[in-house]
Amino acid sequence: MIAQARHILWRRLADNALRLIAALPVGYAVASLWAMALARILPGDPVQTTMAAALIALLLCALAAMWAYAARSGWRALWTLVVAGAVAGAFTWGSVAIWGRI
């Protein structure tokens, strides 16, 4: 009985650690990647688009942290944020490879 309780405790701690990792460093990385992607596709002056992308990324960082604790499990929160960051990173890399630097 005690071994089972310990197992459940360690499982909850591991899930919470995954959520914390997904919320803070991964959420910040995803927001930064989306800021880069949005700065390249938003219309307007480069300074204004960079500022708008940074403000949107601030919102995305908060949403990523909320999603990390709202997801069904820590693993689901982590892999969905990694996929979102990979999409933004692939778009940014592709746009730089095709259109060059601004």
C-alpha positions as CSV (number, residue, x, y, z in Angstrom):
1,M,0.0,0.0,0.0
2,I,2.8,2.4,0.9
3,A,4.7,1.6,-2.3
4,Q,1.7,2.3,-4.4
5,A,1.2,5.7,-2.6
6,R,4.9,6.5,-3.3
7,H,4.5,5.6,-6.9
8,I,1.4,7.9,-7.3
9,L,3.3,10.7,-5.5
10,W,6.3,10.4,-7.8
11,R,4.1,10.3,-10.8
12,R,2.3,13.5,-9.8
13,L,5.6,15.2,-9.1
14,A,7.0,14.1,-12.5
15,D,3.8,15.4,-14.2
16,N,4.1,18.7,-12.5
17,A,7.8,19.0,-13.4
18,L,6.9,18.4,-17.1
19,R,4.2,21.0,-16.9
20,L,6.6,23.5,-15.3
21,I,9.2,22.8,-18.1
22,A,6.5,23.2,-20.7
23,A,5.2,26.4,-19.2
24,L,8.4,28.3,-18.6
25,P,11.4,27.6,-21.0
26,V,9.4,25.9,-23.7
27,G,6.6,28.4,-23.6
28,Y,9.1,31.3,-23.9
29,A,10.9,29.6,-26.8
30,V,7.6,29.0,-28.6
31,A,6.6,32.7,-28.1
32,S,10.0,33.8,-29.4
33,L,9.8,31.6,-32.5
34,W,6.3,32.9,-33.2
35,A,7.6,36.5,-32.7
36,M,10.2,35.9,-35.4
37,A,7.6,34.3,-37.7
38,L,5.0,37.1,-37.2
39,A,7.6,39.8,-37.7
40,R,8.3,38.4,-41.2
41,I,4.6,38.1,-42.3
42,L,2.9,41.1,-40.8
43,P,2.5,44.0,-43.2
44,G,4.0,47.4,-42.6
45,D,7.2,49.1,-41.5
46,P,9.8,46.6,-40.1
47,V,10.0,48.5,-36.8
48,Q,6.2,48.5,-36.3
49,T,5.8,44.8,-37.3
50,T,8.6,43.8,-34.9
51,M,6.9,45.7,-32.1
52,A,3.5,44.1,-32.9
53,A,5.0,40.7,-33.2
54,A,6.7,41.1,-29.8
55,L,3.4,42.2,-28.2
56,I,1.6,39.2,-29.7
57,A,4.4,36.9,-28.5
58,L,3.9,38.2,-25.0
59,L,0.3,37.1,-25.1
60,L,1.4,33.7,-26.6
61,C,3.8,33.2,-23.8
62,A,1.0,33.6,-21.2
63,L,-1.3,31.3,-23.3
64,A,1.4,28.7,-23.5
65,A,1.8,28.7,-19.7
66,M,-1.9,28.4,-19.2
67,W,-2.1,25.6,-21.7
68,A,0.7,23.8,-19.9
69,Y,-1.4,23.5,-16.8
70,A,-4.8,23.0,-18.6
71,A,-3.6,20.1,-20.8
72,R,-4.7,16.5,-19.9
73,S,-1.1,15.5,-19.0
74,G,2.4,17.0,-18.8
75,W,3.5,15.1,-21.8
76,R,0.6,16.4,-23.9
77,A,1.4,19.9,-22.9
78,L,5.1,19.5,-23.7
79,W,4.7,17.9,-27.2
80,T,1.9,20.3,-28.3
81,L,4.1,23.3,-27.5
82,V,7.1,21.7,-29.1
83,V,5.0,21.1,-32.3
84,A,3.8,24.7,-32.2
85,G,7.4,26.0,-31.9
86,A,8.5,23.7,-34.7
87,V,5.9,25.1,-37.0
88,A,6.9,28.6,-36.3
89,G,10.6,27.8,-36.6
90,A,10.1,25.9,-39.9
91,F,8.1,28.9,-41.3
92,T,10.8,31.4,-40.2
93,W,13.6,29.2,-41.6
94,G,11.8,28.7,-44.9
95,S,11.0,32.4,-45.3
96,V,14.6,33.4,-44.7
97,A,15.8,30.7,-47.1
98,I,13.3,31.8,-49.8
99,W,13.1,35.6,-49.4
100,G,16.3,36.3,-47.6
101,R,16.9,38.5,-44.6
102,I,15.0,41.8,-44.2
